[in-house]
């Protein structure tokens, strides 16, 4: 199998790449080639990741601009791709600041990848599985509880862009050009400290800082509720998505993943329990109304479709925070 990962140098991309190199297969099929795309790569990190790889896997890294359609075609059209994990995006805060770039990456690059997959299918080289990293940002303003029928009302351009991707993946799947699966990812913990433009970065920072016994100023109130999953859990679900029998999927290929819903006080307590820290003494709550409006008003979540298909969340908060910082837990 030839597996393509866009955004391979990102937080989720690195986690997925590492797992694939360790297990060497998707389902029962052996991986022979891993094609990685991103603007640039952390070569030291990837050398470390690659040191544990299955010997039979060939790794090909391509650095370039995903918004450049010509570059994508030139890079990918010469080989058959079995599974596409499309993770690359311009996230929430950065997308608000640079609308043009965000549309080029979040919409135009997605369409180019779909067209490349379509051409492969029409050339008789096989229909690729297309796993698209969508986002819970598609929901935007939410009702008292969210389920598979909840209307989509995004409050950020990022969420609107993800809806476009979901709709086109549904249509390309209907036409038989790809076998698409759009996963609506929740917050993913714990991201390394970096200026990624993600407004929800504080959810990662609070785990990392409190686990180390450092003081933290939380921009949401104790009772603010949010959703999140650990990186290992998200990688599990991405791989599971690639293995689902297409016959089990409906026309709508968008799947809201199971995730944990909790308030900030519960998260803080779980961090304290997991890392044996006096967290109540370490946390100060200084509410940023914009941040809390976007990330602190999440209701109960029912994911019947995903549950039936075999997707899972972390189980409980203690498990989530331990998996979020595996080197420190």
C-alpha atoms as one frame of an Amber mdcrd trajectory, in Angstrom:
protein
   0.000   0.000   0.000   1.016   3.561  -0.700  -0.248   5.885   2.044  -0.337
   9.663   1.549  -0.374  12.044   4.525  -0.744  15.778   3.993   0.299  17.997
   6.874   2.660  15.202   7.877   4.920  17.524   9.872   2.039  18.740  12.028
   1.044  17.485  15.462  -1.446  14.894  14.232   0.581  14.118  11.114   3.661
  13.224  13.131   1.617  11.030  15.464  -0.019   9.212  12.573   3.271   8.783
  10.709   4.979   7.364  13.781   2.180   4.853  14.360   2.121   3.690  10.729
   5.886   3.185  10.713   5.633   1.162  13.906   2.757  -1.141  12.884   3.568
  -1.373   9.179   0.004  -1.978   8.060  -3.537  -0.672   7.849  -6.005  -3.362
   8.736  -4.577  -6.513   7.205  -2.783  -4.749   4.352   0.968  -4.147   4.446
   2.310  -0.640   3.895   5.115  -0.501   1.339   5.341   3.259   0.842   4.590
   6.323   2.913   4.295   9.600   0.985   4.516  12.643   3.255   3.656  16.215
   2.243   4.116  19.468   4.135   5.638  22.920   3.710   8.731  21.761   5.587
   9.895  18.910   7.805  11.634  18.674  11.151  14.409  16.451   9.834  15.827
  15.633  13.272  12.424  14.534  14.518  11.662  12.497  11.419  15.023  10.772
  11.619  14.073   9.733  15.145  10.587   8.623  14.047  12.004   6.687  11.097
  14.488   4.823  13.291  11.685   2.555  14.534  10.062   1.937  11.172   9.274
  -1.416   9.594  12.219  -2.033   7.196  10.027  -2.745   4.171   8.406   0.731
   4.191   9.837   3.315   1.820   9.462   6.898   3.068   9.207   9.787   0.613
   8.991  13.348   1.987   8.042  16.251  -0.269   8.305  19.850   0.913   6.130
  22.326  -0.910   3.127  24.617  -0.966  -0.101  22.615  -0.828  -2.005  25.591
  -2.215   0.022  25.195  -5.439  -2.127  22.867  -7.510   0.559  22.345 -10.132
   3.038  21.212  -7.477   0.501  18.744  -6.057  -0.216  17.241  -9.477   3.485
  16.991 -10.367   4.304  15.405  -7.003   1.489  12.872  -6.786   0.206  11.957
 -10.227   3.064   9.588 -11.008   2.109   6.936  -8.466  -0.922   4.998  -7.273
  -2.239   6.039  -3.857  -4.264   3.604  -1.768  -5.169   5.757   1.238  -5.095
   9.545   1.593  -5.032  11.087   5.069  -5.706  14.756   4.350  -4.705  16.538
   7.564  -3.206  19.784   6.262  -5.110  22.975   7.032  -4.909  26.596   8.084
  -6.593  26.481  11.528  -9.091  28.785  13.214  -7.234  31.878  14.410  -4.794
  31.924  11.493  -7.651  31.459   9.010  -9.392  34.506  10.463  -6.235  36.563
   9.961  -5.412  35.372   6.436  -8.592  34.505   4.576  -6.966  34.163   1.155
  -4.318  31.690   2.288  -6.854  29.751   4.343  -9.179  29.264   1.372  -6.294
  28.185  -0.853  -5.157  25.514   1.617  -8.455  24.492   3.216 -10.585  24.464
   0.067  -8.454  24.625  -3.092  -5.877  22.051  -1.971  -8.659  19.700  -0.872
 -10.273  19.991  -4.297  -6.950  19.360  -6.045  -6.397  16.193  -4.005  -9.902
  15.021  -4.849  -9.262  15.665  -8.545  -5.989  13.702  -8.383  -7.859  10.822
  -6.747 -10.599  11.050  -9.388  -8.031  10.873 -12.198  -6.460   7.796 -10.625
  -9.851   6.082 -10.390 -10.811   6.938 -13.955  -7.444   5.641 -15.177  -8.259
   2.241 -13.687  -5.552   2.410 -11.003  -7.933   1.893  -8.104 -10.193   4.115
  -6.039  -8.353   5.582  -3.034  -9.788   5.806   0.457  -9.897   9.503   1.358
  -9.815  10.227   5.107 -10.462  13.936   5.624  -9.678  15.703   8.893 -12.764
  17.843   9.360 -13.523  19.589  12.639 -16.181  20.208  15.269 -15.775  23.843
  14.149 -18.480  23.006  11.583 -21.079  23.179  14.385 -20.298  26.708  15.518
 -23.226  27.872  17.646 -24.606  24.725  19.267 -27.992  23.784  20.778 -28.441
  22.171  24.217 -27.074  18.879  22.891 -25.369  17.791  19.678 -26.098  14.663
  17.649 -25.748  13.477  14.066 -28.650  15.676  12.929 -27.485  18.949  14.484
 -27.504  21.843  11.974 -24.105  23.280  11.078 -23.674  26.962  12.002 -19.925
  27.732  11.918 -18.680  30.890  13.631 -15.226  30.787  12.028 -14.101  30.614
   8.398 -12.206  27.435   9.317 -15.513  25.690  10.123 -17.065  26.932   6.884
 -14.094  25.617   4.905 -14.432  22.203   6.533 -18.109  22.045   5.557 -17.112
  22.637   1.928 -14.650  19.744   2.182 -17.270  17.439   3.691 -19.803  18.259
   0.967 -17.335  17.662  -1.860 -16.105  14.393  -0.338 -19.722  13.240  -0.152
 -20.207  14.125  -3.809 -16.965  12.551  -5.055 -17.848   9.409  -3.076 -21.338
   9.379  -4.605 -19.794   9.605  -8.057 -17.481   6.671  -7.258 -14.277   8.690
  -7.603 -13.111   8.293  -3.989 -14.124   6.291  -0.939 -14.413   9.214   1.440
 -14.687   9.508   5.236 -14.753  12.948   6.910 -13.927  12.836  10.615 -14.999
  15.812  12.709 -12.055  16.065  15.084 -12.453  17.638  18.538  -9.704  19.442
  20.436  -6.585  17.242  20.463  -4.302  17.157  23.496  -1.625  17.984  24.260
  -0.110  19.928  21.395   3.495  21.100  21.830   3.973  24.817  22.502   4.053
  26.533  19.117   2.437  29.450  17.310   0.022  27.455  15.144  -2.800  29.996
  15.149  -5.097  27.684  17.095  -7.194  29.594  19.595  -7.719  26.431  21.640
  -3.988  25.951  22.340  -4.525  26.773  26.038  -6.197  23.364  26.501  -2.850
  21.744  25.738  -0.854  24.307  27.668  -2.834  23.791  30.876  -2.077  20.064
  30.941   1.609  20.518  30.221   2.137  23.362  32.703   0.151  21.908  35.595
   1.774  18.499  35.113   5.127  20.237  35.670   3.879  22.104  38.743   3.821
  25.495  37.006   1.237  28.209  37.579  -1.320  28.646  34.793  -3.795  31.400
  33.944  -6.859  29.734  32.398  -8.815  31.911  29.925 -12.082  30.087  30.686
 -14.105  29.743  33.889 -14.202  26.636  36.058 -17.665  25.711  34.771 -16.862
  26.244  31.081 -17.448  22.988  29.182 -15.499  21.730  26.175 -14.708  18.560
  24.190 -11.305  16.947  23.699  -9.421  13.724  22.927  -5.801  12.625  23.256
  -3.526  12.359  20.218  -3.231   8.542  20.521  -7.027   8.290  20.509  -7.294
  10.456  17.390  -4.657   8.354  15.614  -6.626   5.217  16.549  -9.749   6.719
  15.012  -8.002   7.877  11.837  -6.687   4.366  11.246 -10.071   2.870  12.059
 -11.674   5.179   9.495  -9.418   3.806   6.782 -10.517   0.248   7.583 -14.303
   0.659   7.587 -16.191  -1.311   4.928 -17.668   1.230   2.504 -20.914  -0.759
   2.526 -21.460   0.401   6.122 -21.330   4.078   5.154 -24.273   6.179   4.034
 -24.297   8.989   1.467 -23.219  11.406   4.210 -19.605  10.451   4.903 -19.185
  13.036   7.721 -18.685  11.432  11.156 -18.614  13.295  14.460 -16.096  11.422
  16.583 -16.881  10.329  20.148 -14.984  12.552  22.575 -15.048  13.527  26.240
 -17.174  16.468  27.395 -15.968  18.112  30.617 -15.642  21.416  32.423 -12.359
  23.102  33.253 -12.554  22.290  36.962 -12.877  18.592  36.096  -9.910  18.795
  33.738  -7.785  20.555  36.347  -8.647  17.935  38.967  -7.815  15.095  36.575
  -4.427  16.666  35.856  -3.758  16.965  39.567  -4.711  13.349  40.174  -2.693
  12.061  37.211   0.490  14.008  37.959   0.220  14.446  41.747   0.213  18.243
  41.676  -1.605  20.787  43.941  -3.488  22.134  40.950  -6.024  24.265  42.850
  -3.108  26.380  44.087  -1.586  26.579  40.618  -4.590  27.748  38.560  -5.995
  31.253  38.204  -9.149  31.771  36.143  -9.209  34.988  34.095 -12.062  34.664
  31.612 -11.587  35.759  28.010 -15.188  36.066  26.815 -14.264  35.451  23.165
 -12.348  32.278  23.974 -15.074  31.014  26.303 -17.774  31.724  23.734 -15.892
  29.661  21.148 -14.610  26.797  23.307 -16.333  26.901  26.700 -20.023  26.419
  25.928 -20.021  22.894  24.540 -23.145  20.839  25.328 -23.681  17.093  25.730
 -22.714  15.042  22.687 -24.385  11.972  21.197 -22.428  10.191  18.437 -24.659
   7.260  17.511 -23.317   6.992  13.966 -19.678   6.886  15.060 -20.432   4.510
  17.930 -22.129   2.074  15.551 -19.110   2.214  13.230 -16.725   1.377  16.070
 -15.072   4.730  16.839 -14.171   5.373  20.491 -13.146   8.169  22.881 -10.488
   8.059  25.625 -12.793   6.548  28.226 -12.277   9.066  31.033 -10.369  12.260
  31.805  -7.646  10.515  33.806  -6.830   8.343  30.793  -6.941  11.345  28.466
  -4.467  13.490  30.436  -2.078  10.562  30.937  -2.086   9.806  27.205  -1.768
  13.495  26.373   1.739  13.642  27.886   3.043  10.079  27.591   6.620  11.046
  28.415   5.522  12.639  31.681   2.746  10.291  32.786
